[in-house]
Amino acid sequence: MQQLGFIYDDLIIWDRRHEYNNLRPLGYPAVFRINKVHEFILIFKKPNGG
């Protein structure tokens, strides 16, 4: 993003453990998907407020 001209502003780590009571693979055994208990949100700004 910085190579495209955006300026890094903030990082938010969203803790979603309260939404996932059973930490087990989703869709097992057909499709293995790991529960996402943390999401990372990067905030970038455009220079000059544009």
CHARMM-style PDB file with segment names, atoms N, HN, CA, C and O in Angstrom:
ATOM      1  N   MET     1       0.827  -1.193   0.000  1.00  0.00      PROA
ATOM      2  CA  MET     1       0.000   0.000   0.000  1.00  0.00      PROA
ATOM      3  C   MET     1       0.871   1.256   0.000  1.00  0.00      PROA
ATOM      4  O   MET     1       0.555   2.246  -0.660  1.00  0.00      PROA
ATOM      5  N   GLN     2       1.972   1.197   0.752  1.00  0.00      PROA
ATOM      6  HN  GLN     2       2.228   0.392   1.287  1.00  0.00      PROA
ATOM      7  CA  GLN     2       2.842   2.367   0.791  1.00  0.00      PROA
ATOM      8  C   GLN     2       3.483   2.622  -0.570  1.00  0.00      PROA
ATOM      9  O   GLN     2       3.740   3.771  -0.928  1.00  0.00      PROA
ATOM     10  N   GLN     3       3.741   1.568  -1.325  1.00  0.00      PROA
ATOM     11  HN  GLN     3       3.533   0.634  -1.034  1.00  0.00      PROA
ATOM     12  CA  GLN     3       4.297   1.753  -2.669  1.00  0.00      PROA
ATOM     13  C   GLN     3       3.279   2.404  -3.594  1.00  0.00      PROA
ATOM     14  O   GLN     3       3.659   2.989  -4.609  1.00  0.00      PROA
ATOM     15  N   LEU     4       1.991   2.315  -3.264  1.00  0.00      PROA
ATOM     16  HN  LEU     4       1.683   1.841  -2.440  1.00  0.00      PROA
ATOM     17  CA  LEU     4       0.951   2.962  -4.059  1.00  0.00      PROA
ATOM     18  C   LEU     4       0.683   4.393  -3.612  1.00  0.00      PROA
ATOM     19  O   LEU     4      -0.159   5.083  -4.186  1.00  0.00      PROA
ATOM     20  N   GLY     5       1.406   4.837  -2.579  1.00  0.00      PROA
ATOM     21  HN  GLY     5       2.090   4.276  -2.113  1.00  0.00      PROA
ATOM     22  CA  GLY     5       1.277   6.219  -2.145  1.00  0.00      PROA
ATOM     23  C   GLY     5       0.442   6.418  -0.891  1.00  0.00      PROA
ATOM     24  O   GLY     5       0.218   7.559  -0.487  1.00  0.00      PROA
ATOM     25  N   PHE     6      -0.022   5.352  -0.264  1.00  0.00      PROA
ATOM     26  HN  PHE     6       0.160   4.425  -0.592  1.00  0.00      PROA
ATOM     27  CA  PHE     6      -0.796   5.474   0.965  1.00  0.00      PROA
ATOM     28  C   PHE     6       0.136   5.557   2.164  1.00  0.00      PROA
ATOM     29  O   PHE     6       1.268   5.076   2.111  1.00  0.00      PROA
ATOM     30  N   ILE     7      -0.334   6.160   3.236  1.00  0.00      PROA
ATOM     31  HN  ILE     7      -1.254   6.551   3.280  1.00  0.00      PROA
ATOM     32  CA  ILE     7       0.450   6.333   4.458  1.00  0.00      PROA
ATOM     33  C   ILE     7      -0.147   5.433   5.542  1.00  0.00      PROA
ATOM     34  O   ILE     7      -1.348   5.480   5.805  1.00  0.00      PROA
ATOM     35  N   TYR     8       0.699   4.617   6.165  1.00  0.00      PROA
ATOM     36  HN  TYR     8       1.675   4.579   5.951  1.00  0.00      PROA
ATOM     37  CA  TYR     8       0.258   3.744   7.246  1.00  0.00      PROA
ATOM     38  C   TYR     8      -0.217   4.585   8.420  1.00  0.00      PROA
ATOM     39  O   TYR     8       0.465   5.528   8.823  1.00  0.00      PROA
ATOM     40  N   ASP     9      -1.391   4.252   8.978  1.00  0.00      PROA
ATOM     41  HN  ASP     9      -1.945   3.487   8.650  1.00  0.00      PROA
ATOM     42  CA  ASP     9      -1.942   5.015  10.088  1.00  0.00      PROA
ATOM     43  C   ASP     9      -2.102   4.188  11.351  1.00  0.00      PROA
ATOM     44  O   ASP     9      -1.734   4.651  12.431  1.00  0.00      PROA
ATOM     45  N   ASP    10      -2.646   2.965  11.251  1.00  0.00      PROA
ATOM     46  HN  ASP    10      -2.945   2.589  10.374  1.00  0.00      PROA
ATOM     47  CA  ASP    10      -2.937   2.217  12.468  1.00  0.00      PROA
ATOM     48  C   ASP    10      -3.110   0.729  12.176  1.00  0.00      PROA
ATOM     49  O   ASP    10      -3.339   0.323  11.036  1.00  0.00      PROA
ATOM     50  N   LEU    11      -2.995  -0.066  13.228  1.00  0.00      PROA
ATOM     51  HN  LEU    11      -2.809   0.264  14.153  1.00  0.00      PROA
ATOM     52  CA  LEU    11      -3.236  -1.500  13.176  1.00  0.00      PROA
ATOM     53  C   LEU    11      -4.240  -1.831  14.267  1.00  0.00      PROA
ATOM     54  O   LEU    11      -4.058  -1.458  15.426  1.00  0.00      PROA
ATOM     55  N   ILE    12      -5.305  -2.537  13.889  1.00  0.00      PROA
ATOM     56  HN  ILE    12      -5.454  -2.840  12.947  1.00  0.00      PROA
ATOM     57  CA  ILE    12      -6.306  -2.975  14.854  1.00  0.00      PROA
ATOM     58  C   ILE    12      -6.301  -4.496  14.845  1.00  0.00      PROA
ATOM     59  O   ILE    12      -6.396  -5.112  13.783  1.00  0.00      PROA
ATOM     60  N   ILE    13      -6.191  -5.104  16.018  1.00  0.00      PROA
ATOM     61  HN  ILE    13      -6.114  -4.604  16.881  1.00  0.00      PROA
ATOM     62  CA  ILE    13      -6.283  -6.552  16.152  1.00  0.00      PROA
ATOM     63  C   ILE    13      -7.623  -6.837  16.797  1.00  0.00      PROA
ATOM     64  O   ILE    13      -7.850  -6.480  17.953  1.00  0.00      PROA
ATOM     65  N   TRP    14      -8.514  -7.482  16.050  1.00  0.00      PROA
ATOM     66  HN  TRP    14      -8.328  -7.771  15.110  1.00  0.00      PROA
ATOM     67  CA  TRP    14      -9.872  -7.749  16.491  1.00  0.00      PROA
ATOM     68  C   TRP    14      -9.901  -9.139  17.107  1.00  0.00      PROA
ATOM     69  O   TRP    14      -9.730 -10.138  16.409  1.00  0.00      PROA
ATOM     70  N   ASP    15     -10.117  -9.197  18.403  1.00  0.00      PROA
ATOM     71  HN  ASP    15     -10.257  -8.385  18.970  1.00  0.00      PROA
ATOM     72  CA  ASP    15     -10.167 -10.459  19.135  1.00  0.00      PROA
ATOM     73  C   ASP    15     -11.596 -10.976  19.104  1.00  0.00      PROA
ATOM     74  O   ASP    15     -12.485 -10.395  19.728  1.00  0.00      PROA
ATOM     75  N   ARG    16     -11.821 -12.076  18.372  1.00  0.00      PROA
ATOM     76  HN  ARG    16     -11.100 -12.548  17.866  1.00  0.00      PROA
ATOM     77  CA  ARG    16     -13.167 -12.603  18.176  1.00  0.00      PROA
ATOM     78  C   ARG    16     -13.387 -13.916  18.932  1.00  0.00      PROA
ATOM     79  O   ARG    16     -14.270 -14.695  18.574  1.00  0.00      PROA
ATOM     80  N   ARG    17     -12.582 -14.166  19.980  1.00  0.00      PROA
ATOM     81  HN  ARG    17     -11.864 -13.533  20.270  1.00  0.00      PROA
ATOM     82  CA  ARG    17     -12.717 -15.424  20.716  1.00  0.00      PROA
ATOM     83  C   ARG    17     -14.104 -15.614  21.296  1.00  0.00      PROA
ATOM     84  O   ARG    17     -14.589 -16.743  21.375  1.00  0.00      PROA
ATOM     85  N   HSD    18     -14.760 -14.519  21.710  1.00  0.00      PROA
ATOM     86  HN  HSD    18     -14.366 -13.602  21.646  1.00  0.00      PROA
ATOM     87  CA  HSD    18     -16.091 -14.637  22.294  1.00  0.00      PROA
ATOM     88  C   HSD    18     -17.122 -15.124  21.280  1.00  0.00      PROA
ATOM     89  O   HSD    18     -18.182 -15.614  21.670  1.00  0.00      PROA
ATOM     90  N   GLU    19     -16.830 -14.997  19.984  1.00  0.00      PROA
ATOM     91  HN  GLU    19     -15.969 -14.600  19.667  1.00  0.00      PROA
ATOM     92  CA  GLU    19     -17.748 -15.456  18.943  1.00  0.00      PROA
ATOM     93  C   GLU    19     -17.541 -16.931  18.604  1.00  0.00      PROA
ATOM     94  O   GLU    19     -18.381 -17.536  17.937  1.00  0.00      PROA
ATOM     95  N   TYR    20     -16.443 -17.507  19.051  1.00  0.00      PROA
ATOM     96  HN  TYR    20     -15.760 -17.016  19.592  1.00  0.00      PROA
ATOM     97  CA  TYR    20     -16.113 -18.897  18.748  1.00  0.00      PROA
ATOM     98  C   TYR    20     -16.003 -19.668  20.048  1.00  0.00      PROA
ATOM     99  O   TYR    20     -14.957 -19.657  20.697  1.00  0.00      PROA
ATOM    100  N   ASN    21     -17.077 -20.334  20.429  1.00  0.00      PROA
ATOM    101  HN  ASN    21     -17.927 -20.343  19.902  1.00  0.00      PROA
ATOM    102  CA  ASN    21     -17.072 -21.103  21.672  1.00  0.00      PROA
ATOM    103  C   ASN    21     -16.342 -22.427  21.521  1.00  0.00      PROA
ATOM    104  O   ASN    21     -15.653 -22.858  22.445  1.00  0.00      PROA
ATOM    105  N   ASN    22     -16.480 -23.076  20.381  1.00  0.00      PROA
ATOM    106  HN  ASN    22     -17.040 -22.726  19.630  1.00  0.00      PROA
ATOM    107  CA  ASN    22     -15.846 -24.375  20.145  1.00  0.00      PROA
ATOM    108  C   ASN    22     -14.701 -24.206  19.166  1.00  0.00      PROA
ATOM    109  O   ASN    22     -14.925 -24.066  17.964  1.00  0.00      PROA
ATOM    110  N   LEU    23     -13.480 -24.218  19.667  1.00  0.00      PROA
ATOM    111  HN  LEU    23     -13.298 -24.332  20.644  1.00  0.00      PROA
ATOM    112  CA  LEU    23     -12.321 -24.074  18.783  1.00  0.00      PROA
ATOM    113  C   LEU    23     -12.011 -25.427  18.159  1.00  0.00      PROA
ATOM    114  O   LEU    23     -11.237 -26.211  18.708  1.00  0.00      PROA
ATOM    115  N   ARG    24     -12.613 -25.693  17.025  1.00  0.00      PROA
ATOM    116  HN  ARG    24     -13.242 -25.057  16.579  1.00  0.00      PROA
ATOM    117  CA  ARG    24     -12.402 -26.943  16.298  1.00  0.00      PROA
ATOM    118  C   ARG    24     -12.411 -26.625  14.807  1.00  0.00      PROA
ATOM    119  O   ARG    24     -12.928 -25.586  14.396  1.00  0.00      PROA
ATOM    120  N   PRO    25     -11.845 -27.509  14.001  1.00  0.00      PROA
ATOM    121  CA  PRO    25     -11.858 -27.270  12.552  1.00  0.00      PROA
ATOM    122  C   PRO    25     -13.287 -27.177  12.030  1.00  0.00      PROA
ATOM    123  O   PRO    25     -14.137 -27.991  12.393  1.00  0.00      PROA
ATOM    124  N   LEU    26     -13.552 -26.200  11.190  1.00  0.00      PROA
ATOM    125  HN  LEU    26     -12.862 -25.539  10.895  1.00  0.00      PROA
ATOM    126  CA  LEU    26     -14.876 -26.028  10.604  1.00  0.00      PROA
ATOM    127  C   LEU    26     -14.992 -26.889   9.356  1.00  0.00      PROA
ATOM    128  O   LEU    26     -14.080 -26.908   8.529  1.00  0.00      PROA
ATOM    129  N   GLY    27     -16.094 -27.595   9.213  1.00  0.00      PROA
ATOM    130  HN  GLY    27     -16.835 -27.579   9.885  1.00  0.00      PROA
ATOM    131  CA  GLY    27     -16.333 -28.395   8.026  1.00  0.00      PROA
ATOM    132  C   GLY    27     -15.629 -29.736   7.999  1.00  0.00      PROA
ATOM    133  O   GLY    27     -15.649 -30.425   6.979  1.00  0.00      PROA
ATOM    134  N   TYR    28     -15.010 -30.115   9.099  1.00  0.00      PROA
ATOM    135  HN  TYR    28     -14.994 -29.555   9.928  1.00  0.00      PROA
ATOM    136  CA  TYR    28     -14.286 -31.396   9.152  1.00  0.00      PROA
ATOM    137  C   TYR    28     -15.255 -32.544   8.987  1.00  0.00      PROA
ATOM    138  O   TYR    28     -16.331 -32.451   9.579  1.00  0.00      PROA
ATOM    139  N   PRO    29     -15.010 -33.593   8.270  1.00  0.00      PROA
ATOM    140  CA  PRO    29     -13.772 -33.913   7.554  1.00  0.00      PROA
ATOM    141  C   PRO    29     -13.775 -33.489   6.087  1.00  0.00      PROA
ATOM    142  O   PRO    29     -12.761 -33.638   5.406  1.00  0.00      PROA
ATOM    143  N   ALA    30     -14.905 -32.960   5.584  1.00  0.00      PROA
ATOM    144  HN  ALA    30     -15.729 -32.840   6.137  1.00  0.00      PROA
ATOM    145  CA  ALA    30     -14.986 -32.640   4.155  1.00  0.00      PROA
ATOM    146  C   ALA    30     -14.043 -31.502   3.765  1.00  0.00      PROA
ATOM    147  O   ALA    30     -13.258 -31.644   2.827  1.00  0.00      PROA
ATOM    148  N   VAL    31     -14.111 -30.406   4.458  1.00  0.00      PROA
ATOM    149  HN  VAL    31     -14.748 -30.290   5.220  1.00  0.00      PROA
ATOM    150  CA  VAL    31     -13.277 -29.238   4.155  1.00  0.00      PROA
ATOM    151  C   VAL    31     -12.667 -28.754   5.463  1.00  0.00      PROA
ATOM    152  O   VAL    31     -13.393 -28.467   6.415  1.00  0.00      PROA
ATOM    153  N   PHE    32     -11.365 -28.661   5.519  1.00  0.00      PROA
ATOM    154  HN  PHE    32     -10.775 -28.894   4.745  1.00  0.00      PROA
ATOM    155  CA  PHE    32     -10.694 -28.227   6.733  1.00  0.00      PROA
ATOM    156  C   PHE    32     -10.485 -26.720   6.692  1.00  0.00      PROA
ATOM    157  O   PHE    32      -9.779 -26.210   5.822  1.00  0.00      PROA
ATOM    158  N   ARG    33     -11.090 -26.022   7.614  1.00  0.00      PROA
ATOM    159  HN  ARG    33     -11.664 -26.436   8.321  1.00  0.00      PROA
ATOM    160  CA  ARG    33     -10.889 -24.575   7.747  1.00  0.00      PROA
ATOM    161  C   ARG    33     -10.629 -24.278   9.213  1.00  0.00      PROA
ATOM    162  O   ARG    33     -11.373 -24.721  10.088  1.00  0.00      PROA
ATOM    163  N   ILE    34      -9.579 -23.532   9.471  1.00  0.00      PROA
ATOM    164  HN  ILE    34      -8.975 -23.173   8.760  1.00  0.00      PROA
ATOM    165  CA  ILE    34      -9.229 -23.191  10.847  1.00  0.00      PROA
ATOM    166  C   ILE    34     -10.077 -22.006  11.287  1.00  0.00      PROA
ATOM    167  O   ILE    34     -10.281 -21.059  10.528  1.00  0.00      PROA
ATOM    168  N   ASN    35     -10.567 -22.067  12.514  1.00  0.00      PROA
ATOM    169  HN  ASN    35     -10.402 -22.837  13.131  1.00  0.00      PROA
ATOM    170  CA  ASN    35     -11.319 -20.937  13.062  1.00  0.00      PROA
ATOM    171  C   ASN    35     -10.454 -19.683  13.081  1.00  0.00      PROA
ATOM    172  O   ASN    35      -9.276 -19.738  13.433  1.00  0.00      PROA
ATOM    173  N   LYS    36     -11.041 -18.563  12.703  1.00  0.00      PROA
ATOM    174  HN  LYS    36     -11.998 -18.519  12.417  1.00  0.00      PROA
ATOM    175  CA  LYS    36     -10.340 -17.282  12.749  1.00  0.00      PROA
ATOM    176  C   LYS    36     -10.742 -16.580  14.041  1.00  0.00      PROA
ATOM    177  O   LYS    36     -11.845 -16.041  14.134  1.00  0.00      PROA
ATOM    178  N   VAL    37      -9.871 -16.583  15.026  1.00  0.00      PROA
ATOM    179  HN  VAL    37      -8.975 -17.021  14.950  1.00  0.00      PROA
ATOM    180  CA  VAL    37     -10.224 -15.924  16.277  1.00  0.00      PROA
ATOM    181  C   VAL    37      -9.630 -14.526  16.369  1.00  0.00      PROA
ATOM    182  O   VAL    37     -10.030 -13.746  17.233  1.00  0.00      PROA
ATOM    183  N   HSD    38      -8.694 -14.195  15.506  1.00  0.00      PROA
ATOM    184  HN  HSD    38      -8.368 -14.828  14.804  1.00  0.00      PROA
ATOM    185  CA  HSD    38      -8.124 -12.853  15.472  1.00  0.00      PROA
ATOM    186  C   HSD    38      -8.125 -12.365  14.029  1.00  0.00      PROA
ATOM    187  O   HSD    38      -7.773 -13.108  13.113  1.00  0.00      PROA
ATOM    188  N   GLU    39      -8.518 -11.122  13.836  1.00  0.00      PROA
ATOM    189  HN  GLU    39      -8.804 -10.518  14.581  1.00  0.00      PROA
ATOM    190  CA  GLU    39      -8.434 -10.503  12.519  1.00  0.00      PROA
ATOM    191  C   GLU    39      -7.575  -9.260  12.638  1.00  0.00      PROA
ATOM    192  O   GLU    39      -7.662  -8.527  13.624  1.00  0.00      PROA
ATOM    193  N   PHE    40      -6.757  -9.027  11.647  1.00  0.00      PROA
ATOM    194  HN  PHE    40      -6.686  -9.622  10.847  1.00  0.00      PROA
ATOM    195  CA  PHE    40      -5.853  -7.887  11.636  1.00  0.00      PROA
ATOM    196  C   PHE    40      -6.349  -6.878  10.609  1.00  0.00      PROA
ATOM    197  O   PHE    40      -6.531  -7.211   9.438  1.00  0.00      PROA
ATOM    198  N   ILE    41      -6.563  -5.655  11.050  1.00  0.00      PROA
ATOM    199  HN  ILE    41      -6.415  -5.384  12.001  1.00  0.00      PROA
ATOM    200  CA  ILE    41      -7.078  -4.596  10.191  1.00  0.00      PROA
ATOM    201  C   ILE    41      -6.015  -3.513  10.099  1.00  0.00      PROA
ATOM    202  O   ILE    41      -5.629  -2.927  11.110  1.00  0.00      PROA
ATOM    203  N   LEU    42      -5.546  -3.252   8.898  1.00  0.00      PROA
ATOM    204  HN  LEU    42      -5.860  -3.728   8.076  1.00  0.00      PROA
ATOM    205  CA  LEU    42      -4.566  -2.201   8.667  1.00  0.00      PROA
ATOM    206  C   LEU    42      -5.276  -0.972   8.143  1.00  0.00      PROA
ATOM    207  O   LEU    42      -6.088  -1.057   7.222  1.00  0.00      PROA
ATOM    208  N   ILE    43      -4.965   0.177   8.737  1.00  0.00      PROA
ATOM    209  HN  ILE    43      -4.305   0.246   9.485  1.00  0.00      PROA
ATOM    210  CA  ILE    43      -5.577   1.445   8.330  1.00  0.00      PROA
ATOM    211  C   ILE    43      -4.524   2.272   7.589  1.00  0.00      PROA
ATOM    212  O   ILE    43      -3.440   2.527   8.114  1.00  0.00      PROA
ATOM    213  N   PHE    44      -4.856   2.683   6.372  1.00  0.00      PROA
ATOM    214  HN  PHE    44      -5.736   2.475   5.946  1.00  0.00      PROA
ATOM    215  CA  PHE    44      -3.977   3.538   5.582  1.00  0.00      PROA
ATOM    216  C   PHE    44      -4.725   4.807   5.224  1.00  0.00      PROA
ATOM    217  O   PHE    44      -5.950   4.790   5.103  1.00  0.00      PROA
ATOM    218  N   LYS    45      -4.004   5.907   5.054  1.00  0.00      PROA
ATOM    219  HN  LYS    45      -3.009   5.920   5.153  1.00  0.00      PROA
ATOM    220  CA  LYS    45      -4.598   7.181   4.635  1.00  0.00      PROA
ATOM    221  C   LYS    45      -4.034   7.575   3.279  1.00  0.00      PROA
ATOM    222  O   LYS    45      -2.903   7.246   2.921  1.00  0.00      PROA
ATOM    223  N   LYS    46      -4.872   8.292   2.544  1.00  0.00      PROA
ATOM    224  HN  LYS    46      -5.790   8.559   2.835  1.00  0.00      PROA
ATOM    225  CA  LYS    46      -4.372   8.885   1.315  1.00  0.00      PROA
ATOM    226  C   LYS    46      -3.714  10.210   1.678  1.00  0.00      PROA
ATOM    227  O   LYS    46      -4.225  10.942   2.525  1.00  0.00      PROA
ATOM    228  N   PRO    47      -2.580  10.527   1.043  1.00  0.00      PROA
ATOM    229  CA  PRO    47      -1.935  11.814   1.322  1.00  0.00      PROA
ATOM    230  C   PRO    47      -2.845  12.994   0.936  1.00  0.00      PROA
ATOM    231  O   PRO    47      -3.648  12.886   0.009  1.00  0.00      PROA
ATOM    232  N   ASN    48      -2.716  14.071   1.626  1.00  0.00      PROA
ATOM    233  HN  ASN    48      -2.063  14.158   2.378  1.00  0.00      PROA
ATOM    234  CA  ASN    48      -3.462  15.317   1.357  1.00  0.00      PROA
ATOM    235  C   ASN    48      -4.957  15.130   1.541  1.00  0.00      PROA
ATOM    236  O   ASN    48      -5.744  15.861   0.939  1.00  0.00      PROA
ATOM    237  N   GLY    49      -5.373  14.158   2.366  1.00  0.00      PROA
ATOM    238  HN  GLY    49      -4.734  13.564   2.855  1.00  0.00      PROA
ATOM    239  CA  GLY    49      -6.772  13.993   2.688  1.00  0.00      PROA
ATOM    240  C   GLY    49      -7.643  13.528   1.541  1.00  0.00      PROA
ATOM    241  O   GLY    49      -8.865  13.506   1.689  1.00  0.00      PROA
ATOM    242  N   GLY    50      -7.077  13.157   0.406  1.00  0.00      PROA
ATOM    243  HN  GLY    50      -6.085  13.175   0.285  1.00  0.00      PROA
ATOM    244  CA  GLY    50      -7.865  12.789  -0.754  1.00  0.00      PROA
ATOM    245  C   GLY    50      -8.223  11.386  -0.745  1.00  0.00      PROA
ATOM    246  OT1 GLY    50      -8.894  10.914  -1.663  1.00  0.00      PROA
TER     247      GLY     50
END
